Amino acid sequence: MNKKFIAASCALLLTGAQLPTLAQAQIKIGFSAPLSGPVAVVGQDQYDGFMLALEQGGGKFGGQAVTVLKEDDQLKPEVGNQIVRKFIDKERVHAIVGLGFSNVMMASHKVIVDSGTVAISTNAGPSPVAGALCAANVFAVAWQNDGSAESMGKYVQEKGYKRVYLMAPNYQAGKDMLQGFKRYYKGEVVDEVYTQVGQSDYSAEIAQLQSAKPDAVFAFYPGGMGVNYIRQLSQAGMLAKLPNFSVFTVDGTTMPALRDAAVGTTFGAMWDAALDNPENSAFVAAFSAKYKRVPSEYAAAGYDAGRLLDVAVRKAGAQFGDKRALAAAVKAAGPEFKSVRGPFQFNKNNMPVQNYYAFQVAGVAGVPTVKLLGTPLPAHADSYQSKCALR
């Protein structure tokens, strides 16, 4: 066998070994969220929104085929941590999306930061991660926890309510929400009540609320917690006589169950199906057609995460496999992709700068309908950015 033949054979073998790698080049994404239990709808909406964006891209982000690995964190920090470690160490994903509730995200935060893997939260925006624990590879495409609550604090202050009662579950996001409300509300806080995460019976707390006789109540109860809380307020006759303000309590995930019980409530959010812009109209129509339900803000955040990654992977080009390059591309993609919420960009701490709106549920021809009241906090940046060392 001559040397030229051997050289040619080796060249063919090398080419053949490379071709499958090039042909199979793809983005691998780990998606983690609560997909069981009382808040499963919150995680499912994020996932469905994300997968809709991927479907609209033909199964690709930035021209690269995408594989999505889905895991249920069960709203348990230790489970979420195990999932993240699996995504990073075993699956070697390019990005992690979802990240669960704030308590789950905080349990995995150091592992994610140390790995350098790009992580995009579609729900949690804990204050420590917005501040001193900010990292170049960790992004929140949904919100910094305080934002929506800050908008309600400002709205309630402007409406002149003198005495307000506060309620939330006892975990990081609950504390962030009430702190955010108080940052903009300057009246008297009658009481600040923290309940168990996942609690379903609020009869004792509602009795205390009745006894306190405030001018209004502000609460944060996502998913099934919100359904139980509002229903029990309604059954106690409190919704008819006490102005009710909330965040992540009356929304697209809870309205189908609450229906008439939600009428009259006012809530703050960075998004609702009621927003009138071309991107949102198209998203709501597509999501409703595919999943046979109206999307929530969680679905909107998941959808935007997919659209953000589409732009970021395209910007990263051949370097999409480089962790730092992909993180830089995600940051740069912030103001470029068309968000369904309206204007969007990342702050220096990788938290959103965005509008926070006030909405109210009204009864229109016997049907609960959300209407936009205003924008208490336009182009709002969170209150923790000064503690972040990033530029």
N, C-alpha and C positions, 0 to 999 in steps of 0.2 A: 504494500500500500504506500503510494508516494506521499510526500509531505504536503503537496497542494491539495490532494483529496482530503487528508486529515484536517487541514486548516479549514477547508470549505465545510466539512462535516461539523466541525466544532462551531463554526459561525452559524450554521443552520440550527444546531442544538441550542445555542445561546438565544437566537432569535425566537425559536419556538418556546423557550422557557419564559421569555419576556412577554410574548403576545397575550397569553391568558391574563397576566397581571394587568396589562393595559386595557384589555377588553373588559375585565371585571372591575376596573377602578370604580370605586363607589364611596359615598359618604355613609358612615355608620353612626346612627344616633340612638342614644339611650333615652327613653321617655319614662319618667317615674312620677307617679301621682297617687292620691288615694282613690282607689277604684272599687272599694268595697266599704260597707258600713254606712253610717248616717250622712257622710259627706261625699259619697261616691259620685254623685252627680257633678260635684265641683271638678273632680279629676277627669271624669268622662267628657265633660264639655271642653276642657283644655285639649284633651287628646283628639276629640272629633274635629275641633277647629284646626289643630295642627295638621291632621291627616287630610282635611279638605284642601288646605294650601298645597300640600304635597301632590294631591290628586290633580289639582288644577295646573301643576307644573309638569304633568305627565310622569309622575313618580321620580322627578329629578329636582335638585336644587342647583342652580348655577350650571346646568348642563350635565351634572354628575348624578348617576343613579344613586338612590337612597334606600338604605335598609333601616327600619325602625324596630328597636327592641323595646317592648312595653313591659313594665313591672308595676305592681301594686304595693305602695309603701304602707298601706293599712292605717295611715295616720299615726304610725309608730316610729319615733326617731331612730331606734335601733335597727328596724327593718330598712328604713330609708338609707341608713349608713351602709348596711350590707349590700344593698342594691348598687349604690354609687361605687363602692369598692369593686364589685363585680364588673360594672360597666368599664371602669378604668383599668383594672389589673387583668381581667380575663378577656373581655370583649374588645378592649382598646378602641373605644368609640372616639369619634372626632368631636362630638358635642353631647352634652346632657341637657335635656329639656324637661320642664315641669318642676321638679324638686319639691313638690308637696307644700304643706303648710310651713309657717315660719319655724316651728319647733323641729320639724323634720329637716328643713334646710340647714338650720344652725348646727344640727348634729353631724352633718356631712361637709360643712363649709371648709374646715381645715384640710380634709382629705382632697377636696376639689382644688383648693388653692395650691397645695403642695404639688399636685399632679400637673398643674398648668392646663388641664383640659378645659375647653370652653364650656361654660354652664350658663343656661338661659332660663331664668325663673319665669313661669307664666302665672304665678300667684303670689308667692312670698316676696316681701321686700323689707326684711327686718332692719330696724334702726342700726344695730351694730355693723351690719354689712354695708349700710349706706355711709357709715362713719369710719371709725378707726380700723375696721376689718375689711374695708373695701379692697378689691383685688382686680388686676387688669384682665383676668379671664372669667370673672363672674359678673353677669348682667341680669337686670330685671327688666323685662319687656312689658310687664303689666303695670306696676306701681311701686312706689315706696309706701309701706304700710300706712303711714300717717296721712297721706295726701287727701284721700276721699273724706276722712274724718275732719281734717283741717277745713275742707270746703264746707262741711256741715257746721263746724264751729263758727265760721265766719257768717254763714247764712243765718243761723239761729241768733247770733249776736245782732245782725242787721235787722232782724225781725222784732227785736226788742224783748225777747223772753228773759225774765230776770232770774228765775230759779229753775235749774235743770238737773235731772236725775240721770246718772250714767250707769250702763250695764255692759258687760262683756265677759267672754270666757277667760279663765286665768291661764294665759300663756303669752308668749312674746307678742303676737299680733294683737291680742286683746289689749295689752298694756300700751302698745304703740298707738292703737286707735283712740283710746281715751286720752292719752297724752296729746295726740294731734288735735283732738277736739278742743281741749283746754288751752292749747296754744293760741287759738283764735277767739274762743269764747271767754268773755271777761266778766260775766255775771256770776251768781252764786251756784256752786256745785253742791246740791243738797246732799247727795251721797254718791259714792263710787263703788259699785258692787261687782265683784268678780265671781263667776260661777265655774263649775267644773266643765272641762272640755268634753263635748259629747252629751251633756246633760239634756234630758228630754222633758222633765217636769219643772216648771218655773212657778208653781202656785205659791210657794213660800215667798219667793222674791217679788211676785206681783202683789201679794198682800202687803209687803213692806213698802212697795212703790205707792200703793193706794194710801197708806198711812202717812207717807211723807208729804203728799199733796203738792208736788212741784208744778211749775207752769208748763213743763214739757219733759219728755224723756228722749235720750239718745242712746242707741244700742248698736252693738256689732255682734251678730249671730249668723254665721254663714251656713248654707246648706240646710240639712234637716233640723239643726238647732234653731234656725230662723223660722222655719215653718211652725215648729212647736211654740216658740216664743210669741209670734204674732197671733196664732190661733188662740192661745190661752189669754192673751191680752184682750182679744175680741170677745171671747166667751165671758170674760170678767166685766165686760162693758167699758173697758178703759179706752179703746180706740175711738169711741164716739165722743168722749169728753176730754181726752188728754192728747195734745199734739204729739205725734210720733215721728221722730227723725232717726235715720239709721244709715249704715253702710254695709253692703254685702249681706243684707238680711232680707230685704224685699228686692228681688232681681229676677233675671231670666230663669234661674234654677228653682226659685221658690214660687213664682207667680202662678204656674199651672196648678199647684196644690192649694195656694192661698185664695186665689180668685177674689171674691168680694171682700174677704177679710183684709186684703191689702189696700182697698180704696181709702184714700185720704192720707196715706203715709207719704212722707217725703224722704228721699235718699240722695246721697252724694255718690258720684261715680265718674270715672274717666271716660265711660262709654255706656251707651244703651242703644238698643235697636231703633229708638226714636230719633237718633242723630241723623240729620239730613245732609249727606255728602255722597258723591258718586261711588266711592270705594265701599262705604258702609251699606248703601242700598244694594249693591251687587253681592256683597258678602251675606247679608241677611237673607236675600232671595235664594242664593245658592245653598246656604246652610239649611234653611227651612225646607227646601225641596229635597235635599239628600237625607236629612235626619228626621223630618216630619215634626219639628218643634222649632220654636224661636230661640236663637242663640242667646247666651248670657255673656256677661263681661269676661268670664273665664274662657269661653269659646273664642271671643274676640282676641284675647291675649294669645291663645294658642295659635290662632290663624295668623296673627301678626308675627309671631315667632317664626313660623314657617316662611312667611314672605321676607322677613329680615334675613334668614339664613340663605334664601335664594340669592339675594343681592350680595351677601357676604361671601358665599362660595364663589360666585362669579368674579368678585373683586380679588379674592385670594388667588384665583387661577390655579396654576400648577403647584402652588404652595399650600393648597388647602389642607394637606397633611401635616404642615408645620403648625404647632400649637400657638406660638406667638403670632405668626402671620395670620392665622384664622381669627384670633382674638382681636387683632388690629383691624381686620376686615369687618368684623361684627360692629366694632365701635364706629368705623367710618360709614357703615351702611345705615346707621341710625336715622340721619336726616334725609336719606335717599329713597328708602322704600316708602310706599304709600300706605300709611296706617289707616285703618278703618275708624279710628278715633278722632282724626284730624291731625294738627301739627304734632310732630314727635321728634325728639332728639335725645341722645344720652348726655347726662351731666358728666362731670369729671369722675364721679364715683360710680358710673355706669348704671345709675338710676334714671328713670325717665324725667324729661322736662315736658310737660303736657298740660292740657286744660283739664280742670275738674269741674264737673257740671252739677247742677241741682235738678232733680227730677221729682215729679209727683204722680202718684197713681190716682187717676180720676175714673169715675164711672160714666162711660159714654154709651148711651143707648143700652144700658144694662151690662156692658162689657168693660171689665177693668182695662184701662188704657193708660200708658205712660206718656206724659207730656214734659217737655223741657221747660224749666222755669228760668234758667239763667246759667251764667258761668261765674260762680263766686271767685274762682282762682284760675285766671287765664295764664297759660305758659308758666306753670308753677314749678319751681325747683324745690326739692325737699330741704329740710332744716338741718341735715347732718353733713352736708357736703364739705363744710369747713373743716371737719375732723378727718377727712380723707386725704391721704398723702399723694394720690395720683394727680396727674396733670391733664 
